[in-house]
Amino acid sequence: GLYGKGFNQWSLRDAREEWDRLRRESKKRGISPRDIQKEERKQYQPTAKVVTLEDAVTGWMKQNSNWSKSTRLDYERRCFNQIMNPDQGGFAPDTSIEDFRIENGGREKLLTMKEFVEDRGKEVQADRNFMVCKQIFDYVIDRWWVKDPFVRNPVFSSKETKKKTSARKVENNPWLKFNQLDILIEDINENRINASETVVTALKFLLLTFQRAGATVGMEFSEIDGNMWTIPEERMKNGEEHYVPLTKPIKQIISKMEDMHGKQGYVFYSARGTDSHLNPSAINNYLLRLGYKNRLTAHGIRATVLTAGVDHLDFDKDIIRRQLAHSVGDKVERSYLHSKYWKQRTEFMNAWSSALIGKGLKI
């Protein structure tokens, strides 16, 4: 087995090798192995491996292998670009975990990092970074990666850390009412800013399917099977596969993209993109250039669809929410009710497509 904890652990194999070394040295010098150990203790100060913040972050991320692609990307940016970046109020990657002990001023250092980001007007980012640090140090404490276990995680909630959060008004993504879609569709069709056809078509596709921008731009031809688009779990926020019934206008857009780019793998292919598809921000940038700043975002379209679907198309909100990939019902209901409501969801997708085409959306 193992003796000790963390980086100071001894395995049975290590112990045997050490005993063999001491025995050989004892035979060579004609003295007791115990005397050799005493001599070595005087000559050398045993040192343990210094666990750094980067070690902790890397280990914590490796442990959470079930994250979706978007979640992992968010945490990587948060940790490597912000928390482990002194220029952003964070810390050097090689900072010792010991430096974050409460008795070493660790909590004060972490609060200073949080306040640095808050002072730049990014309170949500500051809160999230702070909570990510809590998870990282929980991981460290669970593994005893310190000489002595932390008395307490230096990141904990208090009146001070909650004060600004509770006072802050939560701002949702801006969205349009159903009757405002007429002007939006007219603006998209006109494309007066002369945006690329791929970006314009991606926005039309997002209006028709109302999936998240990241899931939309990363769509691959291999994900299409007849009348269904299967979004893999790694591109879904909830980490589960999601299915989108394909209406006639949606399939026309897919065919249009194939004629434009060929089967490059991605439906919304972009030679300029780092992943060979449109950047998710391209749709929001297009809306900004169209003049919809603070009026509509790609994510806000989902609110438009849910509201209009209930108020104007007379569909049950839970049917629309299921098509939005929301978790519907309490834990008990989700444990027992496994119906996918394919018929109702397909009916809604067709009704929504017809409504947009009726408002003049050109495919």
Secondary structure as UniProt FT lines:
FT   STRAND          2..3
FT   HELIX           6..8
FT   STRAND          10..11
FT   HELIX           12..29
FT   HELIX           33..43
FT   HELIX           53..63
FT   TURN            65..66
FT   HELIX           69..76
FT   HELIX           77..83
FT   HELIX           86..88
FT   TURN            93..94
FT   HELIX           97..100
FT   HELIX           102..104
FT   HELIX           106..118
FT   TURN            119..121
FT   HELIX           123..142
FT   TURN            143..144
FT   HELIX           159..167
FT   HELIX           178..180
FT   HELIX           181..190
FT   TURN            192..193
FT   HELIX           197..209
FT   HELIX           213..217
FT   HELIX           221..223
FT   STRAND          224..225
FT   TURN            226..227
FT   STRAND          228..231
FT   HELIX           233..235
FT   TURN            237..238
FT   STRAND          242..245
FT   HELIX           248..261
FT   TURN            267..268
FT   TURN            271..272
FT   TURN            274..275
FT   HELIX           281..289
FT   TURN            290..291
FT   TURN            293..295
FT   TURN            298..299
FT   HELIX           300..311
FT   HELIX           317..323
FT   TURN            324..325
FT   HELIX           331..336
FT   HELIX           342..358
FT   TURN            359..360
//
